[in-house]
Amino acid sequence: MACNSSGCESGGCYGREKDNGRKAVDVKETVTLCVKCKCNEPMTFGDGGSDDGRFCAECFRSNVYGKFRLAVTSHAMITPSDNVLVAFSGGSSSRVALQFVHELQVKALKNYEASRDRSLPVFGVGVAFVDESAAYPALYGGVSDAIAWVRSTVLSLSPPGKDLHVVPIESVFGSDSVEARDRLVKLLDSVSDETGKEDLLLHLKMLSLQKVASENGYNRLVVGSCTSRLASHVLTATVKGRGYSLSADIQHVDARWKVPIVLPLRDCVWQEITRLCHLDGLKTVELARHPQSGINDLVSSFVALLQEENPSRECTIVRTAAKLTPFYFNKIPETDDSCVPMATQRRLKKFNLKYDGSMTTEAFCPICNCPLNGSDSSEDESDALYAASCSSCRFQILPQDGSSLEQFGSLLPHHMISQVKHHQKVDSQTYLREKIKDCLLLDDEEAV
């Protein structure tokens, strides 16, 4: 039996007290702390991620925001003189992109108000939501609720204020909404392949964003594509035979469009983004579409399984594909604008992707806007649209018989038709140059 004396040093009591004290010390030593700050208790999300329970809430958010900030500053995605349009679908990625861009704008406003000369203006921010109810009639009621939610979300952000643009996807066909909707429905009905229909809709959605951006004076389009989305795109593009144009789609900057597209969340995986939404209480909305049976959903499911087996698979896929040679348009054009700080201009020159001149092209597919190489040319084809398109769009989107192809071409938006005409002009110039190349002087030759 143990006595009640605190000073007893008998074998049983003293030994048990030493054991209890050692156990207390051991328990105290096994308390886990954040691996970064070594101060706070780490967060546990319970989603099976490899870094679950390693970072505290503050450090985790700092890590994700740090990736965003590094991408923005390293590639000069947003400068003080810019007017930025954020593509907002209501999903996790676009919600985080909007939140981070908003925080950048708030910080820029504080710096502007605190500076004496106020030489650097605050960049503008707008938000665009694409209404796809014309393409998916079953979503009509859900889209109305989603638009109301998007409007309230944008209004809930603190100043500076942000303009919201709700863009019907059929707006690229013209100003007459009824006629534009009919042309969209007929165009989609003429595509029999499920994957081809999805890809065509994706391009029409991008054209809608480009249209509203150019009409309202925006010079940057922020898209919330993350590492997980790009990993799936790498595999789907490979399966579809778009390996030549793959490097153009996975860089931080894509300036082949009239309004350059930037991907500030390119280095963030979807799991990190969903965790941040849960941590910050950022609400999202997902429109329930009918299950797809095309290549895109199949590859997305496959990549998700790979990610469950190894949490670094998505990053490995994107990192490997990023070793491909980029195109000349995968960078923000250098500018001498006085509103751009010298530090930003130096950083732009340092981090801008270098290319060796081999990945240059003047022709783009009018259907998907991917750059074309020599193997995509089809001089023997009598139809201009078929000759101007890439091999993937010919197989998945374009009708095979001549009459249907002509009808398909008549339904396309004006922007796509103008690209077909541009392709014909480029082909004629290339053909003429090839014919007279023996009569042309080289750069190092002089006329006699």
KARAKA-V310959 format. One record per backbone hydrogen bond with DSSP energy under -1.0 kcal/mol. NH is the residue of the N-H (numbers start at 1). CO is the residue of the C=O. If there is no record, write none. Layout:
NH,CO ; NH,CO
//
This chain:
14,10 ; 15,11 ; 16,12 ; 17,13 ; 18,14 ; 19,15 ; 20,16 ; 21,17 ; 22,18 ; 23,19 ; 24,20 ; 25,21 ; 26,22 ; 27,23 ; 28,24 ; 29,25 ; 30,26 ; 34,40 ; 35,54 ; 38,34 ; 43,55 ; 52,49 ; 53,43 ; 54,51 ; 60,56 ; 61,57 ; 62,58 ; 63,59 ; 64,60 ; 65,61 ; 66,62 ; 67,63 ; 68,64 ; 69,65 ; 70,66 ; 71,67 ; 72,68 ; 73,69 ; 74,70 ; 75,71 ; 77,72 ; 82,79 ; 84,124 ; 85,220 ; 86,126 ; 87,222 ; 88,128 ; 95,91 ; 96,92 ; 97,93 ; 98,94 ; 99,95 ; 100,96 ; 101,97 ; 102,98 ; 103,99 ; 104,100 ; 105,101 ; 106,102 ; 107,103 ; 108,104 ; 109,105 ; 110,106 ; 111,107 ; 112,108 ; 113,109 ; 114,110 ; 115,111 ; 124,82 ; 126,84 ; 127,163 ; 128,86 ; 129,165 ; 131,167 ; 136,132 ; 139,136 ; 140,137 ; 143,139 ; 144,140 ; 145,141 ; 146,142 ; 147,143 ; 148,144 ; 149,145 ; 150,146 ; 151,147 ; 152,148 ; 153,149 ; 154,150 ; 155,151 ; 156,152 ; 157,154 ; 165,127 ; 167,129 ; 169,131 ; 171,168 ; 173,170 ; 180,176 ; 181,177 ; 182,178 ; 183,179 ; 184,180 ; 185,181 ; 186,182 ; 187,183 ; 188,184 ; 189,185 ; 190,186 ; 191,188 ; 197,193 ; 198,194 ; 199,195 ; 200,196 ; 201,197 ; 202,198 ; 203,199 ; 204,200 ; 205,201 ; 206,202 ; 207,203 ; 208,204 ; 209,205 ; 210,206 ; 211,207 ; 212,208 ; 213,209 ; 214,210 ; 215,211 ; 216,212 ; 218,213 ; 219,83 ; 220,83 ; 221,260 ; 222,85 ; 223,262 ; 227,268 ; 230,226 ; 231,227 ; 232,228 ; 233,229 ; 234,230 ; 235,231 ; 236,232 ; 237,233 ; 238,234 ; 239,235 ; 240,236 ; 242,237 ; 249,246 ; 254,261 ; 255,329 ; 261,254 ; 262,221 ; 263,252 ; 266,263 ; 268,265 ; 273,269 ; 274,270 ; 275,271 ; 276,272 ; 277,273 ; 278,274 ; 279,275 ; 280,276 ; 282,277 ; 285,90 ; 298,294 ; 299,295 ; 300,296 ; 301,297 ; 302,298 ; 303,299 ; 304,300 ; 305,301 ; 306,302 ; 307,303 ; 308,304 ; 309,305 ; 310,306 ; 313,310 ; 316,312 ; 317,313 ; 318,314 ; 319,315 ; 320,316 ; 321,317 ; 322,318 ; 323,320 ; 324,321 ; 328,359 ; 330,327 ; 340,337 ; 345,341 ; 346,342 ; 347,343 ; 348,344 ; 349,345 ; 350,346 ; 351,347 ; 352,348 ; 365,370 ; 369,365 ; 372,363 ; 376,373 ; 377,374 ; 387,383 ; 388,384 ; 394,390 ; 395,391 ; 396,392 ; 397,393 ; 398,393 ; 405,401 ; 406,402 ; 407,403 ; 408,404 ; 409,405 ; 410,406 ; 417,413 ; 418,414 ; 419,415 ; 420,416 ; 421,417 ; 422,418 ; 423,419 ; 424,420 ; 425,421 ; 426,422 ; 427,423 ; 428,424 ; 429,425 ; 430,426 ; 431,427 ; 432,428 ; 433,429 ; 434,430 ; 435,431 ; 436,432 ; 439,436 ; 445,442
//
